[in-house]
Amino acid sequence: MLCYTWSASLAIVTQHLNDRKSKFNPVRRRIALLVIGLLLISISPFLLTTTCSDVGYTGEPPGGFELLGFTGLSVTYSPDGGVNTCTAGLGPIYLPLGIICVVFSLRR
C-alpha cells in the first residue's frame, strides 16, 4: 500500500512538472537549481571538519566500522566498534552535489 502511494504521488508530481502551464517553467527551474547549487557550495567548506573521541581503550577493539547515525549536517560513526566515536561533516558530499547543480543549471 505504501509503495503504491509513493508511486502514485510521484506520478502526480511528474505530471505536474511536465505540464506546460505549470508555474515551474524551465527558467524558474534553472534559477532554483542555481540557487540550490550555490547554497550547497557556500556551506560545504564549513562542514569539512572531523572530530573523534579518544577513550584510550587498551587491547583489541571489539568490532569494526559502525554507522551510528546522522546528526544535523554531519554523520556520526565509530571506526572501532563503538569504543571511539567520530563526527564528520557532510561537506565532501555537498560540494560536488552543489557543483553538479550549478553545471546543470547553466547548460543549455
C-alpha positions in Angstrom: 0.0 0.0 0.0 2.8 2.4 0.9 4.7 1.6 -2.3 1.6 2.3 -4.3 1.0 5.6 -2.5 4.6 6.7 -3.3 4.4 5.7 -6.9 1.0 7.5 -7.3 2.4 10.6 -5.7 5.5 10.5 -7.9 3.3 10.2 -11.0 1.2 13.2 -10.0 4.3 15.3 -9.3 5.9 14.3 -12.5 2.7 15.1 -14.5 2.5 18.5 -12.8 6.1 19.3 -13.5 5.8 18.3 -17.2 2.6 20.3 -17.6 3.3 23.3 -19.9 1.0 25.5 -17.8 2.9 24.7 -14.6 4.4 27.5 -12.6 7.7 25.7 -12.7 8.8 26.8 -16.1 12.4 26.0 -17.4 13.8 29.4 -16.4 12.5 29.1 -12.8 13.8 25.6 -12.6 17.3 26.8 -13.7 17.3 29.6 -11.2 16.2 27.3 -8.4 18.8 24.8 -9.3 21.5 27.5 -9.5 20.5 28.9 -6.1 20.5 25.4 -4.5 23.9 24.7 -6.0 25.4 27.9 -4.8 24.0 27.4 -1.4 25.5 23.9 -1.2 28.8 25.1 -2.4 28.8 28.0 0.1 28.1 25.9 3.2 30.3 22.9 2.3 33.7 24.5 3.5 32.2 24.8 7.0 31.3 21.1 7.0 34.7 19.7 6.2 35.7 19.1 9.9 36.0 15.7 11.6 36.2 15.2 15.3 36.9 11.9 17.2 36.8 10.9 20.8 39.8 9.1 22.2 38.8 6.8 25.0 42.2 5.2 25.5 41.0 1.6 25.2 43.7 -1.0 25.6 43.6 -4.3 23.8 41.9 -5.4 20.7 38.9 -3.3 19.6 35.6 -5.2 19.9 34.5 -4.7 16.3 34.8 -2.9 13.0 33.2 0.2 11.5 29.7 1.2 12.7 27.5 3.9 11.3 25.7 5.4 14.3 23.5 8.0 12.6 23.1 11.4 11.2 23.0 14.5 13.5 22.1 17.7 11.8 24.5 18.3 8.9 27.0 15.6 10.0 27.3 11.8 10.3 28.3 10.0 13.4 30.3 6.8 13.2 32.6 4.5 15.2 35.7 3.3 13.5 36.4 0.6 16.1 33.1 -1.0 17.1 31.7 1.6 19.5 34.8 2.4 21.6 35.5 5.8 20.0 33.0 7.9 18.1 33.7 10.3 15.3 31.6 13.1 13.8 32.3 14.2 10.2 30.6 17.0 8.3 28.8 16.3 5.1 30.9 18.9 3.2 32.6 16.4 0.9 29.1 15.3 -0.3 27.6 18.8 -0.5 30.5 20.3 -2.6 30.3 18.0 -5.6 26.5 18.0 -5.4 26.5 21.8 -5.5 28.9 21.8 -8.5 26.6 19.4 -10.3 23.6 21.6 -9.6 25.3 24.7 -10.9 26.6 22.9 -14.0 23.1 21.6 -14.9 21.5 25.0 -14.3 24.0 26.7 -16.7 23.8 24.1 -19.5 21.6 25.0 -22.5 
